[in-house]
């Protein structure tokens, strides 16, 4: 969303600007979290499941990678959900 050259002739309110900035920060944070998750999955699952890299993955390596990734992502999601809930509670507490 761009406020420059919108053609409406009115400046965006400070709430609109704040909301746009919050959305942008949230999107950038989500992207950074996704990159971090992919990096951690690669570091942990690859080294655990593929002791000697080759031209292709064995069935056991594929299963190991799938299981490792699913567990790691489920754990990551639970931590993220808990963090999000806690931040919401803190935000409500501070706004009282």
N, CA, C and O atoms as a GROMACS GRO file, in nm:
protein
  384
    1UNK      N    1   0.084  -0.116   0.000
    1UNK     CA    2   0.000   0.000   0.000
    1UNK      C    3   0.089   0.123   0.000
    1UNK      O    4   0.174   0.137   0.088
    2UNK      N    5   0.071   0.209  -0.094
    2UNK     CA    6   0.152   0.330  -0.105
    2UNK      C    7   0.064   0.452  -0.085
    2UNK      O    8  -0.045   0.462  -0.141
    3UNK      N    9   0.114   0.544  -0.005
    3UNK     CA   10   0.040   0.666   0.020
    3UNK      C   11   0.080   0.776  -0.077
    3UNK      O   12   0.008   0.875  -0.092
    4UNK      N   13   0.192   0.760  -0.144
    4UNK     CA   14   0.241   0.862  -0.235
    4UNK      C   15   0.170   0.852  -0.368
    4UNK      O   16   0.159   0.744  -0.426
    5UNK      N   17   0.121   0.964  -0.416
    5UNK     CA   18   0.056   0.966  -0.546
    5UNK      C   19  -0.073   0.888  -0.549
    5UNK      O   20  -0.111   0.834  -0.654
    6UNK      N   21  -0.142   0.880  -0.436
    6UNK     CA   22  -0.265   0.802  -0.434
    6UNK      C   23  -0.377   0.870  -0.510
    6UNK      O   24  -0.476   0.806  -0.547
    7UNK      N   25  -0.362   1.001  -0.535
    7UNK     CA   26  -0.462   1.070  -0.614
    7UNK      C   27  -0.584   1.112  -0.536
    7UNK      O   28  -0.673   1.176  -0.592
    8UNK      N   29  -0.591   1.077  -0.408
    8UNK     CA   30  -0.710   1.113  -0.331
    8UNK      C   31  -0.706   1.257  -0.286
    8UNK      O   32  -0.809   1.313  -0.248
    9UNK      N   33  -0.588   1.319  -0.288
    9UNK     CA   34  -0.576   1.458  -0.249
    9UNK      C   35  -0.569   1.478  -0.100
    9UNK      O   36  -0.548   1.591  -0.055
   10UNK      N   37  -0.587   1.375  -0.021
   10UNK     CA   38  -0.578   1.390   0.124
   10UNK      C   39  -0.460   1.310   0.175
   10UNK      O   40  -0.426   1.204   0.123
   11UNK      N   41  -0.400   1.364   0.280
   11UNK     CA   42  -0.289   1.294   0.342
   11UNK      C   43  -0.344   1.180   0.427
   11UNK      O   44  -0.453   1.191   0.483
   12UNK      N   45  -0.268   1.073   0.437
   12UNK     CA   46  -0.314   0.963   0.522
   12UNK      C   47  -0.310   1.006   0.669
   12UNK      O   48  -0.223   1.084   0.709
   13UNK      N   49  -0.403   0.957   0.745
   13UNK     CA   50  -0.404   0.989   0.888
   13UNK      C   51  -0.289   0.918   0.956
   13UNK      O   52  -0.232   0.823   0.902
   14UNK      N   53  -0.256   0.964   1.076
   14UNK     CA   54  -0.146   0.900   1.148
   14UNK      C   55  -0.182   0.756   1.182
   14UNK      O   56  -0.093   0.671   1.189
   15UNK      N   57  -0.310   0.726   1.202
   15UNK     CA   58  -0.351   0.588   1.228
   15UNK      C   59  -0.327   0.501   1.105
   15UNK      O   60  -0.280   0.388   1.116
   16UNK      N   61  -0.359   0.554   0.987
   16UNK     CA   62  -0.336   0.478   0.864
   16UNK      C   63  -0.187   0.451   0.844
   16UNK      O   64  -0.147   0.341   0.807
   17UNK      N   65  -0.105   0.553   0.870
   17UNK     CA   66   0.040   0.537   0.856
   17UNK      C   67   0.090   0.434   0.957
   17UNK      O   68   0.169   0.346   0.922
   18UNK      N   69   0.043   0.446   1.082
   18UNK     CA   70   0.084   0.351   1.186
   18UNK      C   71   0.042   0.209   1.148
   18UNK      O   72   0.122   0.116   1.160
   19UNK      N   73  -0.082   0.192   1.103
   19UNK     CA   74  -0.131   0.060   1.064
   19UNK      C   75  -0.049   0.002   0.949
   19UNK      O   76  -0.017  -0.117   0.948
   20UNK      N   77  -0.016   0.086   0.852
   20UNK     CA   78   0.065   0.040   0.738
   20UNK      C   79   0.204  -0.001   0.784
   20UNK      O   80   0.257  -0.101   0.737
   21UNK      N   81   0.262   0.076   0.875
   21UNK     CA   82   0.395   0.041   0.926
   21UNK      C   83   0.391  -0.088   1.006
   21UNK      O   84   0.481  -0.171   0.996
   22UNK      N   85   0.288  -0.104   1.087
   22UNK     CA   86   0.274  -0.227   1.166
   22UNK      C   87   0.262  -0.348   1.073
   22UNK      O   88   0.326  -0.450   1.097
   23UNK      N   89   0.182  -0.336   0.968
   23UNK     CA   90   0.166  -0.446   0.872
   23UNK      C   91   0.298  -0.477   0.803
   23UNK      O   92   0.332  -0.594   0.782
   24UNK      N   93   0.373  -0.373   0.768
   24UNK     CA   94   0.501  -0.394   0.701
   24UNK      C   95   0.600  -0.464   0.794
   24UNK      O   96   0.670  -0.556   0.753
   25UNK      N   97   0.605  -0.420   0.919
   25UNK     CA   98   0.696  -0.483   1.016
   25UNK      C   99   0.655  -0.628   1.040
   25UNK      O  100   0.741  -0.715   1.050
   26UNK      N  101   0.525  -0.654   1.049
   26UNK     CA  102   0.478  -0.790   1.068
   26UNK      C  103   0.516  -0.879   0.949
   26UNK      O  104   0.557  -0.994   0.968
   27UNK      N  105   0.501  -0.827   0.829
   27UNK     CA  106   0.537  -0.904   0.710
   27UNK      C  107   0.686  -0.932   0.706
   27UNK      O  108   0.728  -1.043   0.673
   28UNK      N  109   0.767  -0.832   0.739
   28UNK     CA  110   0.912  -0.851   0.740
   28UNK      C  111   0.953  -0.949   0.849
   28UNK      O  112   1.044  -1.029   0.829
   29UNK      N  113   0.887  -0.943   0.964
   29UNK     CA  114   0.915  -1.036   1.072
   29UNK      C  115   0.878  -1.179   1.032
   29UNK      O  116   0.952  -1.273   1.060
   30UNK      N  117   0.764  -1.195   0.967
   30UNK     CA  118   0.722  -1.328   0.921
   30UNK      C  119   0.822  -1.384   0.821
   30UNK      O  120   0.853  -1.503   0.824
   31UNK      N  121   0.872  -1.299   0.731
   31UNK     CA  122   0.970  -1.344   0.632
   31UNK      C  123   1.100  -1.385   0.700
   31UNK      O  124   1.160  -1.486   0.665
   32UNK      N  125   1.144  -1.307   0.797
   32UNK     CA  126   1.266  -1.340   0.871
   32UNK      C  127   1.249  -1.471   0.947
   32UNK      O  128   1.340  -1.553   0.952
   33UNK      N  129   1.131  -1.491   1.006
   33UNK     CA  130   1.104  -1.616   1.078
   33UNK      C  131   1.104  -1.735   0.983
   33UNK      O  132   1.156  -1.841   1.017
   34UNK      N  133   1.047  -1.719   0.865
   34UNK     CA  134   1.045  -1.827   0.766
   34UNK      C  135   1.187  -1.863   0.723
   34UNK      O  136   1.222  -1.980   0.712
   35UNK      N  137   1.268  -1.761   0.698
   35UNK     CA  138   1.408  -1.786   0.660
   35UNK      C  139   1.481  -1.860   0.771
   35UNK      O  140   1.556  -1.954   0.746
   36UNK      N  141   1.459  -1.815   0.893
   36UNK     CA  142   1.524  -1.879   1.008
   36UNK      C  143   1.481  -2.024   1.021
   36UNK      O  144   1.563  -2.112   1.047
   37UNK      N  145   1.352  -2.049   1.004
   37UNK     CA  146   1.300  -2.186   1.012
   37UNK      C  147   1.365  -2.274   0.906
   37UNK      O  148   1.409  -2.385   0.936
   38UNK      N  149   1.370  -2.227   0.784
   38UNK     CA  150   1.430  -2.305   0.675
   38UNK      C  151   1.577  -2.333   0.703
   38UNK      O  152   1.625  -2.444   0.681
   39UNK      N  153   1.648  -2.233   0.752
   39UNK     CA  154   1.790  -2.251   0.784
   39UNK      C  155   1.807  -2.355   0.893
   39UNK      O  156   1.892  -2.444   0.881
   40UNK      N  157   1.729  -2.346   0.999
   40UNK     CA  158   1.740  -2.441   1.110
   40UNK      C  159   1.703  -2.583   1.067
   40UNK      O  160   1.769  -2.679   1.106
   41UNK      N  161   1.598  -2.596   0.987
   41UNK     CA  162   1.560  -2.728   0.938
   41UNK      C  163   1.673  -2.787   0.854
   41UNK      O  164   1.709  -2.903   0.870
   42UNK      N  165   1.729  -2.706   0.765
   42UNK     CA  166   1.840  -2.753   0.682
   42UNK      C  167   1.958  -2.796   0.767
   42UNK      O  168   2.015  -2.903   0.746
   43UNK      N  169   1.996  -2.713   0.864
   43UNK     CA  170   2.111  -2.744   0.948
   43UNK      C  171   2.089  -2.872   1.028
   43UNK      O  172   2.175  -2.960   1.030
   44UNK      N  173   1.974  -2.881   1.093
   44UNK     CA  174   1.951  -2.992   1.184
   44UNK      C  175   1.910  -3.121   1.114
   44UNK      O  176   1.966  -3.227   1.143
   45UNK      N  177   1.816  -3.114   1.024
   45UNK     CA  178   1.766  -3.236   0.961
   45UNK      C  179   1.864  -3.292   0.859
   45UNK      O  180   1.881  -3.414   0.850
   46UNK      N  181   1.928  -3.207   0.783
   46UNK     CA  182   2.022  -3.256   0.682
   46UNK      C  183   2.137  -3.329   0.748
   46UNK      O  184   2.173  -3.440   0.707
   47UNK      N  185   2.197  -3.268   0.851
   47UNK     CA  186   2.311  -3.332   0.916
   47UNK      C  187   2.271  -3.459   0.990
   47UNK      O  188   2.350  -3.553   1.000
   48UNK      N  189   2.149  -3.464   1.041
   48UNK     CA  190   2.101  -3.581   1.113
   48UNK      C  191   2.068  -3.697   1.019
   48UNK      O  192   2.098  -3.812   1.049
   49UNK      N  193   2.007  -3.665   0.905
   49UNK     CA  194   1.950  -3.769   0.819
   49UNK      C  195   2.038  -3.811   0.702
   49UNK      O  196   2.018  -3.918   0.645
   50UNK      N  197   2.134  -3.728   0.665
   50UNK     CA  198   2.216  -3.759   0.548
   50UNK      C  199   2.363  -3.757   0.587
   50UNK      O  200   2.430  -3.654   0.574
   51UNK      N  201   2.413  -3.870   0.636
   51UNK     CA  202   2.552  -3.875   0.682
   51UNK      C  203   2.654  -3.860   0.569
   51UNK      O  204   2.759  -3.798   0.586
   52UNK      N  205   2.623  -3.916   0.453
   52UNK     CA  206   2.713  -3.905   0.338
   52UNK      C  207   2.632  -3.866   0.215
   52UNK      O  208   2.568  -3.952   0.154
   53UNK      N  209   2.633  -3.738   0.178
   53UNK     CA  210   2.556  -3.693   0.062
   53UNK      C  211   2.597  -3.765  -0.066
   53UNK      O  212   2.715  -3.794  -0.087
   54UNK      N  213   2.500  -3.795  -0.148
   54UNK     CA  214   2.524  -3.860  -0.276
   54UNK      C  215   2.437  -3.799  -0.383
   54UNK      O  216   2.381  -3.691  -0.366
   55UNK      N  217   2.427  -3.870  -0.494
   55UNK     CA  218   2.350  -3.820  -0.608
   55UNK      C  219   2.200  -3.824  -0.581
   55UNK      O  220   2.125  -3.746  -0.640
   56UNK      N  221   2.155  -3.913  -0.494
   56UNK     CA  222   2.012  -3.923  -0.463
   56UNK      C  223   1.995  -3.965  -0.317
   56UNK      O  224   2.090  -4.009  -0.252
   57UNK      N  225   1.874  -3.950  -0.269
   57UNK     CA  226   1.844  -3.988  -0.131
   57UNK      C  227   1.788  -4.129  -0.127
   57UNK      O  228   1.709  -4.169  -0.213
   58UNK      N  229   1.830  -4.204  -0.027
   58UNK     CA  230   1.773  -4.336  -0.007
   58UNK      C  231   1.634  -4.321   0.053
   58UNK      O  232   1.597  -4.212   0.099
   59UNK      N  233   1.557  -4.428   0.053
   59UNK     CA  234   1.423  -4.424   0.111
   59UNK      C  235   1.431  -4.390   0.259
   59UNK      O  236   1.348  -4.315   0.310
   60UNK      N  237   1.529  -4.445   0.328
   60UNK     CA  238   1.546  -4.416   0.470
   60UNK      C  239   1.580  -4.269   0.495
   60UNK      O  240   1.530  -4.209   0.590
   61UNK      N  241   1.665  -4.213   0.409
   61UNK     CA  242   1.700  -4.071   0.422
   61UNK      C  243   1.579  -3.983   0.396
   61UNK      O  244   1.559  -3.883   0.465
   62UNK      N  245   1.500  -4.019   0.296
   62UNK     CA  246   1.379  -3.941   0.266
   62UNK      C  247   1.282  -3.944   0.383
   62UNK      O  248   1.225  -3.841   0.421
   63UNK      N  249   1.262  -4.062   0.440
   63UNK     CA  250   1.172  -4.076   0.555
   63UNK      C  251   1.224  -3.996   0.673
   63UNK      O  252   1.148  -3.926   0.740
   64UNK      N  253   1.353  -4.007   0.699
   64UNK     CA  254   1.415  -3.934   0.809
   64UNK      C  255   1.397  -3.783   0.791
   64UNK      O  256   1.359  -3.713   0.885
   65UNK      N  257   1.424  -3.733   0.670
   65UNK     CA  258   1.408  -3.590   0.642
   65UNK      C  259   1.264  -3.545   0.662
   65UNK      O  260   1.238  -3.441   0.722
   66UNK      N  261   1.170  -3.623   0.610
   66UNK     CA  262   1.029  -3.588   0.623
   66UNK      C  263   0.987  -3.583   0.769
   66UNK      O  264   0.925  -3.486   0.813
   67UNK      N  265   1.022  -3.686   0.845
   67UNK     CA  266   0.986  -3.691   0.987
   67UNK      C  267   1.051  -3.576   1.065
   67UNK      O  268   0.987  -3.512   1.147
   68UNK      N  269   1.178  -3.553   1.038
   68UNK     CA  270   1.252  -3.447   1.107
   68UNK      C  271   1.190  -3.310   1.078
   68UNK      O  272   1.168  -3.230   1.168
   69UNK      N  273   1.163  -3.285   0.951
   69UNK     CA  274   1.104  -3.156   0.913
   69UNK      C  275   0.966  -3.137   0.975
   69UNK      O  276   0.935  -3.028   1.023
   70UNK      N  277   0.885  -3.240   0.973
   70UNK     CA  278   0.750  -3.229   1.031
   70UNK      C  279   0.756  -3.201   1.180
   70UNK      O  280   0.681  -3.118   1.231
   71UNK      N  281   0.845  -3.270   1.251
   71UNK     CA  282   0.859  -3.247   1.395
   71UNK      C  283   0.912  -3.107   1.423
   71UNK      O  284   0.862  -3.037   1.511
   72UNK      N  285   1.013  -3.067   1.347
   72UNK     CA  286   1.074  -2.936   1.368
   72UNK      C  287   0.974  -2.825   1.341
   72UNK      O  288   0.966  -2.728   1.417
   73UNK      N  289   0.897  -2.837   1.234
   73UNK     CA  290   0.798  -2.734   1.199
   73UNK      C  291   0.685  -2.732   1.302
   73UNK      O  292   0.637  -2.625   1.338
   74UNK      N  293   0.641  -2.848   1.349
   74UNK     CA  294   0.536  -2.852   1.452
   74UNK      C  295   0.584  -2.785   1.580
   74UNK      O  296   0.510  -2.709   1.643
   75UNK      N  297   0.708  -2.812   1.618
   75UNK     CA  298   0.765  -2.748   1.736
   75UNK      C  299   0.773  -2.598   1.717
   75UNK      O  300   0.736  -2.520   1.805
   76UNK      N  301   0.822  -2.557   1.600
   76UNK     CA  302   0.834  -2.414   1.568
   76UNK      C  303   0.698  -2.346   1.575
   76UNK      O  304   0.685  -2.236   1.631
   77UNK      N  305   0.596  -2.410   1.520
   77UNK     CA  306   0.461  -2.353   1.522
   77UNK      C  307   0.409  -2.337   1.664
   77UNK      O  308   0.346  -2.237   1.697
   78UNK      N  309   0.435  -2.436   1.748
   78UNK     CA  310   0.389  -2.428   1.888
   78UNK      C  311   0.459  -2.315   1.962
   78UNK      O  312   0.396  -2.241   2.037
   79UNK      N  313   0.589  -2.302   1.942
   79UNK     CA  314   0.663  -2.192   2.006
   79UNK      C  315   0.611  -2.058   1.956
   79UNK      O  316   0.592  -1.965   2.034
   80UNK      N  317   0.589  -2.047   1.825
   80UNK     CA  318   0.538  -1.922   1.768
   80UNK      C  319   0.400  -1.888   1.821
   80UNK      O  320   0.372  -1.772   1.853
   81UNK      N  321   0.314  -1.988   1.831
   81UNK     CA  322   0.178  -1.967   1.881
   81UNK      C  323   0.183  -1.921   2.028
   81UNK      O  324   0.111  -1.828   2.067
   82UNK      N  325   0.267  -1.985   2.108
   82UNK     CA  326   0.280  -1.948   2.248
   82UNK      C  327   0.334  -1.806   2.262
   82UNK      O  328   0.285  -1.728   2.344
   83UNK      N  329   0.433  -1.774   2.182
   83UNK     CA  330   0.491  -1.639   2.185
   83UNK      C  331   0.386  -1.535   2.145
   83UNK      O  332   0.373  -1.432   2.210
   84UNK      N  333   0.312  -1.564   2.039
   84UNK     CA  334   0.208  -1.471   1.992
   84UNK      C  335   0.103  -1.448   2.100
   84UNK      O  336   0.062  -1.335   2.125
   85UNK      N  337   0.058  -1.556   2.164
   85UNK     CA  338  -0.042  -1.544   2.270
   85UNK      C  339   0.011  -1.462   2.388
   85UNK      O  340  -0.060  -1.378   2.444
   86UNK      N  341   0.134  -1.488   2.423
   86UNK     CA  342   0.194  -1.415   2.535
   86UNK      C  343   0.208  -1.266   2.502
   86UNK      O  344   0.182  -1.181   2.587
   87UNK      N  345   0.248  -1.236   2.380
   87UNK     CA  346   0.260  -1.096   2.339
   87UNK      C  347   0.124  -1.027   2.342
   87UNK      O  348   0.114  -0.911   2.379
   88UNK      N  349   0.020  -1.099   2.302
   88UNK     CA  350  -0.115  -1.043   2.308
   88UNK      C  351  -0.158  -1.014   2.450
   88UNK      O  352  -0.217  -0.909   2.477
   89UNK      N  353  -0.129  -1.105   2.542
   89UNK     CA  354  -0.162  -1.083   2.682
   89UNK      C  355  -0.085  -0.965   2.739
   89UNK      O  356  -0.141  -0.883   2.812
   90UNK      N  357   0.043  -0.956   2.706
   90UNK     CA  358   0.125  -0.844   2.754
   90UNK      C  359   0.074  -0.712   2.698
   90UNK      O  360   0.069  -0.611   2.768
   91UNK      N  361   0.036  -0.713   2.573
   91UNK     CA  362  -0.016  -0.592   2.510
   91UNK      C  363  -0.144  -0.546   2.578
   91UNK      O  364  -0.163  -0.427   2.604
   92UNK      N  365  -0.233  -0.641   2.607
   92UNK     CA  366  -0.357  -0.607   2.676
   92UNK      C  367  -0.329  -0.556   2.817
   92UNK      O  368  -0.391  -0.460   2.862
   93UNK      N  369  -0.235  -0.619   2.885
   93UNK     CA  370  -0.200  -0.579   3.021
   93UNK      C  371  -0.145  -0.437   3.022
   93UNK      O  372  -0.178  -0.358   3.111
   94UNK      N  373  -0.061  -0.405   2.926
   94UNK     CA  374   0.001  -0.273   2.921
   94UNK      C  375  -0.097  -0.163   2.880
   94UNK      O  376  -0.077  -0.046   2.913
   95UNK      N  377  -0.202  -0.200   2.808
   95UNK     CA  378  -0.297  -0.099   2.762
   95UNK      C  379  -0.404  -0.067   2.867
   95UNK      O  380  -0.484   0.024   2.848
   96UNK      N  381  -0.405  -0.141   2.976
   96UNK     CA  382  -0.506  -0.115   3.081
   96UNK      C  383  -0.469   0.004   3.163
   96UNK      O  384  -0.542   0.041   3.255
   0.00000   0.00000   0.00000
